[in-house]
Every structure is written in structure tokens, then in C-alpha cells.
Amino acid sequence: MSGWATYADLVASARAQEGILETLIHKRRGTNDDDPNLNSWGSLWRLTGPYPGPGADGAASPGTAHVNEGIAFEDCDPVHKHLVDIALGVQYGTFSFDTEGVFLIYDRLVSVNMPLTTESAQTVNSVALPRYTSGEGVQAWWEVSVDKSIGAPDLTLSLSSYTNSAGTAGRVGGTTTYGSQFNEGNTVWFPLQDGDKGIRSIEEFTCTAGGSPPAAGSVNLVLARPITFMRFRNFGATQTHGLLDSLMLPRLYDGASLGVLLRRANTTSTTETMRGELHVVKDG
């Protein structure tokens, strides 16, 4: 815990507002890109700001390692920093008191942009993880970058070969479905092979389209480490999730590139605006 002698010292420092860093978040979107009926989350990574600005797609294979992108805090090694407070709110254009959902805060490690126009196994060989290098706790998902062409059939997407956090290559994940109603930003998690505790790299990705691959479309294959989550209700007000009284204050490593996934309970297509801030405490 760096200069803190005990966990209690860390908490006391945060309560005294010593070494607090904060960053504001303001993102906006206008499509229903997290419809739970599609077993999908909505990614805010590529949405317009004003802050942070839109995140970039990953490069083509072997992809991009993300360092200090998205929601980022200053590097301070060897000093440690920990997330202590989340204040986020979402307002829908169509006001609804029964709207509720979940925000997930994650550290985006690697993303690889892959086309959907090839119906076969495609080599990925993703770049090395810049943080959480063993892969333990790291998850994989796909995020729509360019929507597939209108009228194209549903697609089956899978990780046909990856290396798990134990260093075992040739692992095979479960399948997921890219449905006809998906939009840019729709995000679906890849199931890992039974028993795996995380993923270190992706070697191969497969898109199956029943013999009729779309004429256009691409997804970002994302490797990320979930940090924490909070529930929300749509009362048009920011809600706070304090971590000081929890059993863990998640550490943020230098280079962390934080993003937000949103999952909501209602499925009405509407405009959404997310605002808020994250607070971090550092030692020194």
C-alpha cells in the first residue's frame, strides 16, 4: 500500500480528503445500444464527450495496448492510488421512474479491430497486456465498431483460440450472437472455457454467418479488467457509490485507461446523457 502503513491509514487519508484526485465524465448517445433483451451492454468508450473525448478503435491485428486513454489519472509510481468514490447519473430523453440499471467501471487494456466480412477463423495474436499482465481477472468482450450491413443475417462470434491466465494456449470460448437489432456500441462478453480465471491474449477469432457474411461491419475485441460497479435509477440526479465503507478500495495502476459499460432495465429507445465524476486517493 505504498506509504500507508495500514488499510486504516489509507481510509483515514481519503476521509480527510488528502491526496484526492478527481476527474469529470460527460458522455452522450442517441441510440438504444444496450438493450438487455439482446444480452448486451452499452459501451461509452467511443461516444462523444465533451470529456473525455471519444476513445479510438483498436488497430487491426495485433491491436492496440491502451495506456492513459479514456478516463485517466496521473501516473504516480511508486505511490499507489485507489478508487474511493463514484458519482454517476444518467438522464434519458424519455423520463421514466422505472428505469434502472448498472454502471461497470473497467480498465481497458487491449483492443483489436476485426472485420465481420470474412466467415472463417481469423488470426489475432493480440499485443501483450500493459497491466494485469498475468491475465487473472481479465475478461474479453466484443464491441460493435461499424454495424453490419442492413439485412445481413445474425452472426455467431467466438474466441476460437486464446491463452488463459495460467498461460495455457489453445483454449476455446463459448459462442455469442450478433443480432439484427444491434447498433454501434453494443457490447457482449465472450464466455471463457470452463475453469478459466482470466484471459492473457487472443490468438484466433471466428465469425460464422451461415454462408452469407455481411458486406460491411467490424467489432473491437476488447481485453479489460473490471474494477467495480454501481446501480442507478433514473431520477435525473447523480447517485454516489462510496467505497470507503466497503471491504476493498480498488487500486488503479499507472497507465489505467478507464471506461464505462452501461446496462439498463428498460428497452425504450431514447437519448441518454451520462454525467459524473470519479475520486481517487493517492499517497503523497
Secondary structure as UniProt FT lines:
FT   TURN            2..3
FT   HELIX           7..15
FT   TURN            16..19
FT   STRAND          20..29
FT   TURN            33..34
FT   HELIX           36..38
FT   STRAND          41..43
FT   TURN            45..46
FT   TURN            61..62
FT   STRAND          64..65
FT   TURN            77..78
FT   STRAND          81..92
FT   TURN            97..98
FT   STRAND          100..115
FT   STRAND          121..123
FT   TURN            133..134
FT   STRAND          139..146
FT   TURN            150..151
FT   STRAND          155..164
FT   TURN            165..166
FT   STRAND          175..178
FT   TURN            180..181
FT   TURN            184..185
FT   STRAND          186..189
FT   TURN            194..195
FT   STRAND          198..208
FT   TURN            210..211
FT   STRAND          218..233
FT   STRAND          239..242
FT   TURN            244..245
FT   TURN            254..255
FT   STRAND          258..264
FT   STRAND          272..282
//
